[in-house]
Amino acid sequence: MLLLGHRKYLSKAPIVFLLSLLVLLGGHPGNGTCGLNKIIVEVQKNGLINWTDGIAQARGVAVAEEKFRDKPQARQRAFHTARRAALETLANAVKLLRINAVTTVYDVGIKDPQIKTKLNTMINNAKIIDQQFLSDGAATVKVQMSLRGGFAQLVLPEQIQQIEDIKPVGSSENAIQNTQSAGQIRSKIAFTGIVVDAANINLAPAMSVTIFDENGEEVYGASYVSREFAVQRGMCGYTNNLQAARQDARVAGNPMIVKALRAKGPGRSNVIISNADATQIRDASAHLTLLKECRVVIVID
């Protein structure tokens, strides 16, 4: 099976986030702690991308020949065919996955044949999470793969590099005095993360997101993130519920809430916030640590 096969699968399909369509794959799409009303799912034919839990799923169906339906060997062949169909569907879903506002997984694989080969291997090794043989003779197989860990390590932009811990120079008292003398008085509020309310701007989720202020200056992006955190937990979390975002373990405690003004980029995956909110983020005492550790949740609808 070729993940990066025919270009026809990259026609611009509509982005649909419909939780009611989870029945397509038989219920809850992941094992995360989020309730159904908090999950952001991009639905495709017989497959989905669960942006909240960071997983891709697909379902395949095959029918055993009627005259051999009760034979174990026929059922085994049907399950094998259904699994291959599920993997093909999973490959098509993953090809369309947005890495950032301009790049898809397809683009990454085309540029680097070695990455393409590794991605194909990952997809072919996707875990079977459910299989059934129905009374009408149909075999169904559901497969799942994580978009974090090894997959993220392969496809995330090279600009996301490992950032070592920042070691303070001199005493913390001197550091504070120096900061104040420069006219950069930092907020004394201890924020635990950043929640971006991006409802009603038609934002499309992606694995690598950039937040800009109104002047086009970067507030959050690849250069702020340490690769270990981006690979293991994703560069940001996604939910469709502001209250759920506040309670997300990624930012829970006292998250800063900022409002998105509009989406940016060809893929509508980047965010523009107000200059005032950008200043609030930059002035937060621990903002560099929050960004480095990907303590960002984006609310979309």
Contacts in CASP RR format, 6 or more apart in sequence:
PFRMAT RR
TARGET T0000
AUTHOR 0000-0000-0000
METHOD contacts of the structure
MODEL  1
MLLLGHRKYLSKAPIVFLLSLLVLLGGHPGNGTCGLNKIIVEVQKNGLIN
WTDGIAQARGVAVAEEKFRDKPQARQRAFHTARRAALETLANAVKLLRIN
AVTTVYDVGIKDPQIKTKLNTMINNAKIIDQQFLSDGAATVKVQMSLRGG
FAQLVLPEQIQQIEDIKPVGSSENAIQNTQSAGQIRSKIAFTGIVVDAAN
INLAPAMSVTIFDENGEEVYGASYVSREFAVQRGMCGYTNNLQAARQDAR
VAGNPMIVKALRAKGPGRSNVIISNADATQIRDASAHLTLLKECRVVIVI
D
1 84 0 8 1.000
1 87 0 8 1.000
1 88 0 8 1.000
1 91 0 8 1.000
1 120 0 8 1.000
1 123 0 8 1.000
1 124 0 8 1.000
2 91 0 8 1.000
2 120 0 8 1.000
3 91 0 8 1.000
3 94 0 8 1.000
3 95 0 8 1.000
3 105 0 8 1.000
3 109 0 8 1.000
3 116 0 8 1.000
3 119 0 8 1.000
3 120 0 8 1.000
3 123 0 8 1.000
4 95 0 8 1.000
4 106 0 8 1.000
4 109 0 8 1.000
4 110 0 8 1.000
4 116 0 8 1.000
4 119 0 8 1.000
4 120 0 8 1.000
5 95 0 8 1.000
9 92 0 8 1.000
9 95 0 8 1.000
9 96 0 8 1.000
10 95 0 8 1.000
10 96 0 8 1.000
10 104 0 8 1.000
10 106 0 8 1.000
13 44 0 8 1.000
13 96 0 8 1.000
15 42 0 8 1.000
15 204 0 8 1.000
16 42 0 8 1.000
16 43 0 8 1.000
17 40 0 8 1.000
17 41 0 8 1.000
17 42 0 8 1.000
17 43 0 8 1.000
17 240 0 8 1.000
17 300 0 8 1.000
17 301 0 8 1.000
18 41 0 8 1.000
18 43 0 8 1.000
19 36 0 8 1.000
19 37 0 8 1.000
19 39 0 8 1.000
19 41 0 8 1.000
21 41 0 8 1.000
21 43 0 8 1.000
21 48 0 8 1.000
22 28 0 8 1.000
22 29 0 8 1.000
22 36 0 8 1.000
22 41 0 8 1.000
22 48 0 8 1.000
24 43 0 8 1.000
24 46 0 8 1.000
24 47 0 8 1.000
24 48 0 8 1.000
24 59 0 8 1.000
25 46 0 8 1.000
25 47 0 8 1.000
25 48 0 8 1.000
25 57 0 8 1.000
25 58 0 8 1.000
25 59 0 8 1.000
25 142 0 8 1.000
26 59 0 8 1.000
26 130 0 8 1.000
26 142 0 8 1.000
28 36 0 8 1.000
29 39 0 8 1.000
29 41 0 8 1.000
29 48 0 8 1.000
29 50 0 8 1.000
29 53 0 8 1.000
29 55 0 8 1.000
29 57 0 8 1.000
30 50 0 8 1.000
30 53 0 8 1.000
30 55 0 8 1.000
30 57 0 8 1.000
30 144 0 8 1.000
31 53 0 8 1.000
32 52 0 8 1.000
32 53 0 8 1.000
33 249 0 8 1.000
34 52 0 8 1.000
34 53 0 8 1.000
34 239 0 8 1.000
34 244 0 8 1.000
35 244 0 8 1.000
37 240 0 8 1.000
37 241 0 8 1.000
37 244 0 8 1.000
38 52 0 8 1.000
38 239 0 8 1.000
38 240 0 8 1.000
38 241 0 8 1.000
38 244 0 8 1.000
39 50 0 8 1.000
39 52 0 8 1.000
39 53 0 8 1.000
39 239 0 8 1.000
39 240 0 8 1.000
40 50 0 8 1.000
40 51 0 8 1.000
40 52 0 8 1.000
40 205 0 8 1.000
40 238 0 8 1.000
40 239 0 8 1.000
40 240 0 8 1.000
40 300 0 8 1.000
41 48 0 8 1.000
41 49 0 8 1.000
41 50 0 8 1.000
41 51 0 8 1.000
41 52 0 8 1.000
42 48 0 8 1.000
42 49 0 8 1.000
42 51 0 8 1.000
42 205 0 8 1.000
44 89 0 8 1.000
44 92 0 8 1.000
44 93 0 8 1.000
44 96 0 8 1.000
45 89 0 8 1.000
46 58 0 8 1.000
46 59 0 8 1.000
46 60 0 8 1.000
46 61 0 8 1.000
46 86 0 8 1.000
46 89 0 8 1.000
47 56 0 8 1.000
47 57 0 8 1.000
47 58 0 8 1.000
47 59 0 8 1.000
47 89 0 8 1.000
47 90 0 8 1.000
47 93 0 8 1.000
48 56 0 8 1.000
48 57 0 8 1.000
48 58 0 8 1.000
48 93 0 8 1.000
49 55 0 8 1.000
49 56 0 8 1.000
49 93 0 8 1.000
49 97 0 8 1.000
49 147 0 8 1.000
50 56 0 8 1.000
50 57 0 8 1.000
51 205 0 8 1.000
51 237 0 8 1.000
51 238 0 8 1.000
52 237 0 8 1.000
52 238 0 8 1.000
52 239 0 8 1.000
54 146 0 8 1.000
54 147 0 8 1.000
54 148 0 8 1.000
54 234 0 8 1.000
55 144 0 8 1.000
55 145 0 8 1.000
55 146 0 8 1.000
55 147 0 8 1.000
56 90 0 8 1.000
56 93 0 8 1.000
56 94 0 8 1.000
56 97 0 8 1.000
56 144 0 8 1.000
56 145 0 8 1.000
56 147 0 8 1.000
57 90 0 8 1.000
57 129 0 8 1.000
57 142 0 8 1.000
57 143 0 8 1.000
57 144 0 8 1.000
58 86 0 8 1.000
58 87 0 8 1.000
58 89 0 8 1.000
58 90 0 8 1.000
58 93 0 8 1.000
58 126 0 8 1.000
58 142 0 8 1.000
58 143 0 8 1.000
59 86 0 8 1.000
59 89 0 8 1.000
59 140 0 8 1.000
59 141 0 8 1.000
59 142 0 8 1.000
59 143 0 8 1.000
60 82 0 8 1.000
60 83 0 8 1.000
60 85 0 8 1.000
60 86 0 8 1.000
60 89 0 8 1.000
60 140 0 8 1.000
60 141 0 8 1.000
60 142 0 8 1.000
61 82 0 8 1.000
61 85 0 8 1.000
61 138 0 8 1.000
61 139 0 8 1.000
61 140 0 8 1.000
61 141 0 8 1.000
62 78 0 8 1.000
62 79 0 8 1.000
62 80 0 8 1.000
62 81 0 8 1.000
62 82 0 8 1.000
62 85 0 8 1.000
62 138 0 8 1.000
62 139 0 8 1.000
63 78 0 8 1.000
63 136 0 8 1.000
63 137 0 8 1.000
63 138 0 8 1.000
63 139 0 8 1.000
64 74 0 8 1.000
64 75 0 8 1.000
64 77 0 8 1.000
64 78 0 8 1.000
64 133 0 8 1.000
64 137 0 8 1.000
64 138 0 8 1.000
64 139 0 8 1.000
65 74 0 8 1.000
66 137 0 8 1.000
68 74 0 8 1.000
69 75 0 8 1.000
69 137 0 8 1.000
75 133 0 8 1.000
75 139 0 8 1.000
78 133 0 8 1.000
78 137 0 8 1.000
78 138 0 8 1.000
78 139 0 8 1.000
79 131 0 8 1.000
79 133 0 8 1.000
79 139 0 8 1.000
79 141 0 8 1.000
81 139 0 8 1.000
82 131 0 8 1.000
82 139 0 8 1.000
82 140 0 8 1.000
82 141 0 8 1.000
83 128 0 8 1.000
83 131 0 8 1.000
83 141 0 8 1.000
83 143 0 8 1.000
85 141 0 8 1.000
86 126 0 8 1.000
86 141 0 8 1.000
86 142 0 8 1.000
86 143 0 8 1.000
87 123 0 8 1.000
87 124 0 8 1.000
87 126 0 8 1.000
87 143 0 8 1.000
90 123 0 8 1.000
90 126 0 8 1.000
90 143 0 8 1.000
90 145 0 8 1.000
91 120 0 8 1.000
91 123 0 8 1.000
94 105 0 8 1.000
94 119 0 8 1.000
94 123 0 8 1.000
94 145 0 8 1.000
95 104 0 8 1.000
95 105 0 8 1.000
95 106 0 8 1.000
96 104 0 8 1.000
96 105 0 8 1.000
96 106 0 8 1.000
97 104 0 8 1.000
97 105 0 8 1.000
97 147 0 8 1.000
97 155 0 8 1.000
97 207 0 8 1.000
98 104 0 8 1.000
98 204 0 8 1.000
98 205 0 8 1.000
98 206 0 8 1.000
98 207 0 8 1.000
98 267 0 8 1.000
98 269 0 8 1.000
99 105 0 8 1.000
99 107 0 8 1.000
99 108 0 8 1.000
99 155 0 8 1.000
99 156 0 8 1.000
99 157 0 8 1.000
99 206 0 8 1.000
99 207 0 8 1.000
99 208 0 8 1.000
100 157 0 8 1.000
100 206 0 8 1.000
100 207 0 8 1.000
100 208 0 8 1.000
100 209 0 8 1.000
100 210 0 8 1.000
100 269 0 8 1.000
100 270 0 8 1.000
101 206 0 8 1.000
101 210 0 8 1.000
101 264 0 8 1.000
101 265 0 8 1.000
101 266 0 8 1.000
101 267 0 8 1.000
101 268 0 8 1.000
101 269 0 8 1.000
101 270 0 8 1.000
102 265 0 8 1.000
102 266 0 8 1.000
102 267 0 8 1.000
103 157 0 8 1.000
105 119 0 8 1.000
105 155 0 8 1.000
108 115 0 8 1.000
108 154 0 8 1.000
108 155 0 8 1.000
109 115 0 8 1.000
109 116 0 8 1.000
109 119 0 8 1.000
110 116 0 8 1.000
115 154 0 8 1.000
115 155 0 8 1.000
118 154 0 8 1.000
119 151 0 8 1.000
119 154 0 8 1.000
119 155 0 8 1.000
122 145 0 8 1.000
122 150 0 8 1.000
122 151 0 8 1.000
122 154 0 8 1.000
123 145 0 8 1.000
125 145 0 8 1.000
126 143 0 8 1.000
126 144 0 8 1.000
126 145 0 8 1.000
127 143 0 8 1.000
127 144 0 8 1.000
127 145 0 8 1.000
128 141 0 8 1.000
128 142 0 8 1.000
128 143 0 8 1.000
129 142 0 8 1.000
129 143 0 8 1.000
129 144 0 8 1.000
130 140 0 8 1.000
130 141 0 8 1.000
130 142 0 8 1.000
131 139 0 8 1.000
131 140 0 8 1.000
131 141 0 8 1.000
131 142 0 8 1.000
132 139 0 8 1.000
132 140 0 8 1.000
133 139 0 8 1.000
134 140 0 8 1.000
145 151 0 8 1.000
147 207 0 8 1.000
148 231 0 8 1.000
148 232 0 8 1.000
148 233 0 8 1.000
148 234 0 8 1.000
149 231 0 8 1.000
149 232 0 8 1.000
150 231 0 8 1.000
152 207 0 8 1.000
152 230 0 8 1.000
152 231 0 8 1.000
152 232 0 8 1.000
152 234 0 8 1.000
153 227 0 8 1.000
153 231 0 8 1.000
155 207 0 8 1.000
156 207 0 8 1.000
156 208 0 8 1.000
156 227 0 8 1.000
156 230 0 8 1.000
156 231 0 8 1.000
156 235 0 8 1.000
157 208 0 8 1.000
157 222 0 8 1.000
159 222 0 8 1.000
159 223 0 8 1.000
160 208 0 8 1.000
160 222 0 8 1.000
160 225 0 8 1.000
160 227 0 8 1.000
160 230 0 8 1.000
160 235 0 8 1.000
161 226 0 8 1.000
161 227 0 8 1.000
162 226 0 8 1.000
162 227 0 8 1.000
162 228 0 8 1.000
163 225 0 8 1.000
163 226 0 8 1.000
163 227 0 8 1.000
163 292 0 8 1.000
166 288 0 8 1.000
166 289 0 8 1.000
168 175 0 8 1.000
169 175 0 8 1.000
176 186 0 8 1.000
179 185 0 8 1.000
179 186 0 8 1.000
184 283 0 8 1.000
185 283 0 8 1.000
186 283 0 8 1.000
186 284 0 8 1.000
186 285 0 8 1.000
187 280 0 8 1.000
187 283 0 8 1.000
187 284 0 8 1.000
187 285 0 8 1.000
188 285 0 8 1.000
189 254 0 8 1.000
189 284 0 8 1.000
189 285 0 8 1.000
190 254 0 8 1.000
190 285 0 8 1.000
190 286 0 8 1.000
191 254 0 8 1.000
191 255 0 8 1.000
191 256 0 8 1.000
191 284 0 8 1.000
191 286 0 8 1.000
191 287 0 8 1.000
191 290 0 8 1.000
192 251 0 8 1.000
192 252 0 8 1.000
192 253 0 8 1.000
192 254 0 8 1.000
192 255 0 8 1.000
192 290 0 8 1.000
192 295 0 8 1.000
193 250 0 8 1.000
193 251 0 8 1.000
193 254 0 8 1.000
193 255 0 8 1.000
193 256 0 8 1.000
193 290 0 8 1.000
193 295 0 8 1.000
193 296 0 8 1.000
193 297 0 8 1.000
194 220 0 8 1.000
194 251 0 8 1.000
194 255 0 8 1.000
194 256 0 8 1.000
194 258 0 8 1.000
194 281 0 8 1.000
194 290 0 8 1.000
194 291 0 8 1.000
194 295 0 8 1.000
194 296 0 8 1.000
194 297 0 8 1.000
195 242 0 8 1.000
195 245 0 8 1.000
195 246 0 8 1.000
195 251 0 8 1.000
195 255 0 8 1.000
195 256 0 8 1.000
195 257 0 8 1.000
195 258 0 8 1.000
195 296 0 8 1.000
195 297 0 8 1.000
195 298 0 8 1.000
195 299 0 8 1.000
196 211 0 8 1.000
196 258 0 8 1.000
196 259 0 8 1.000
196 260 0 8 1.000
196 271 0 8 1.000
196 273 0 8 1.000
196 296 0 8 1.000
196 297 0 8 1.000
196 298 0 8 1.000
196 299 0 8 1.000
197 242 0 8 1.000
197 245 0 8 1.000
197 257 0 8 1.000
197 258 0 8 1.000
197 259 0 8 1.000
197 260 0 8 1.000
197 299 0 8 1.000
198 260 0 8 1.000
198 263 0 8 1.000
198 271 0 8 1.000
198 298 0 8 1.000
198 299 0 8 1.000
198 300 0 8 1.000
199 240 0 8 1.000
199 242 0 8 1.000
199 299 0 8 1.000
199 300 0 8 1.000
199 301 0 8 1.000
200 301 0 8 1.000
201 260 0 8 1.000
201 261 0 8 1.000
201 262 0 8 1.000
201 263 0 8 1.000
201 271 0 8 1.000
202 263 0 8 1.000
202 268 0 8 1.000
203 260 0 8 1.000
203 263 0 8 1.000
203 268 0 8 1.000
203 269 0 8 1.000
203 271 0 8 1.000
203 298 0 8 1.000
203 300 0 8 1.000
204 263 0 8 1.000
204 267 0 8 1.000
204 268 0 8 1.000
204 269 0 8 1.000
205 238 0 8 1.000
205 269 0 8 1.000
205 298 0 8 1.000
205 300 0 8 1.000
206 267 0 8 1.000
206 269 0 8 1.000
207 234 0 8 1.000
207 235 0 8 1.000
208 221 0 8 1.000
208 222 0 8 1.000
208 230 0 8 1.000
208 235 0 8 1.000
209 220 0 8 1.000
209 221 0 8 1.000
209 235 0 8 1.000
209 236 0 8 1.000
209 269 0 8 1.000
209 270 0 8 1.000
209 271 0 8 1.000
209 296 0 8 1.000
209 298 0 8 1.000
210 218 0 8 1.000
210 220 0 8 1.000
210 221 0 8 1.000
210 222 0 8 1.000
210 264 0 8 1.000
210 270 0 8 1.000
210 271 0 8 1.000
211 218 0 8 1.000
211 219 0 8 1.000
211 220 0 8 1.000
211 221 0 8 1.000
211 270 0 8 1.000
211 271 0 8 1.000
211 272 0 8 1.000
211 273 0 8 1.000
211 296 0 8 1.000
212 218 0 8 1.000
212 219 0 8 1.000
212 264 0 8 1.000
212 270 0 8 1.000
212 271 0 8 1.000
212 272 0 8 1.000
212 273 0 8 1.000
213 219 0 8 1.000
213 272 0 8 1.000
213 273 0 8 1.000
213 274 0 8 1.000
213 275 0 8 1.000
213 277 0 8 1.000
213 278 0 8 1.000
214 261 0 8 1.000
214 272 0 8 1.000
214 273 0 8 1.000
214 274 0 8 1.000
214 275 0 8 1.000
214 278 0 8 1.000
215 275 0 8 1.000
216 272 0 8 1.000
217 278 0 8 1.000
218 224 0 8 1.000
219 273 0 8 1.000
219 278 0 8 1.000
219 281 0 8 1.000
219 282 0 8 1.000
220 281 0 8 1.000
220 291 0 8 1.000
220 296 0 8 1.000
221 235 0 8 1.000
221 291 0 8 1.000
224 288 0 8 1.000
224 291 0 8 1.000
224 292 0 8 1.000
225 235 0 8 1.000
225 291 0 8 1.000
225 292 0 8 1.000
225 294 0 8 1.000
226 292 0 8 1.000
226 293 0 8 1.000
229 292 0 8 1.000
229 293 0 8 1.000
229 294 0 8 1.000
230 294 0 8 1.000
233 250 0 8 1.000
233 294 0 8 1.000
234 294 0 8 1.000
235 294 0 8 1.000
235 296 0 8 1.000
236 294 0 8 1.000
236 296 0 8 1.000
236 297 0 8 1.000
236 298 0 8 1.000
237 248 0 8 1.000
237 250 0 8 1.000
237 296 0 8 1.000
237 297 0 8 1.000
237 298 0 8 1.000
238 297 0 8 1.000
238 298 0 8 1.000
238 299 0 8 1.000
238 300 0 8 1.000
239 245 0 8 1.000
239 248 0 8 1.000
239 297 0 8 1.000
239 298 0 8 1.000
239 299 0 8 1.000
239 300 0 8 1.000
240 299 0 8 1.000
240 300 0 8 1.000
240 301 0 8 1.000
241 299 0 8 1.000
242 257 0 8 1.000
242 299 0 8 1.000
245 251 0 8 1.000
245 255 0 8 1.000
245 297 0 8 1.000
245 298 0 8 1.000
245 299 0 8 1.000
246 252 0 8 1.000
246 255 0 8 1.000
246 257 0 8 1.000
248 297 0 8 1.000
250 294 0 8 1.000
250 295 0 8 1.000
250 296 0 8 1.000
250 297 0 8 1.000
251 295 0 8 1.000
251 296 0 8 1.000
251 297 0 8 1.000
255 297 0 8 1.000
256 280 0 8 1.000
256 281 0 8 1.000
256 284 0 8 1.000
258 273 0 8 1.000
258 274 0 8 1.000
258 277 0 8 1.000
258 280 0 8 1.000
258 281 0 8 1.000
259 273 0 8 1.000
259 274 0 8 1.000
259 277 0 8 1.000
260 271 0 8 1.000
260 272 0 8 1.000
260 273 0 8 1.000
260 298 0 8 1.000
261 272 0 8 1.000
261 273 0 8 1.000
261 274 0 8 1.000
262 272 0 8 1.000
263 269 0 8 1.000
263 270 0 8 1.000
263 271 0 8 1.000
263 272 0 8 1.000
264 270 0 8 1.000
264 271 0 8 1.000
264 272 0 8 1.000
271 298 0 8 1.000
281 287 0 8 1.000
284 290 0 8 1.000
290 296 0 8 1.000
END
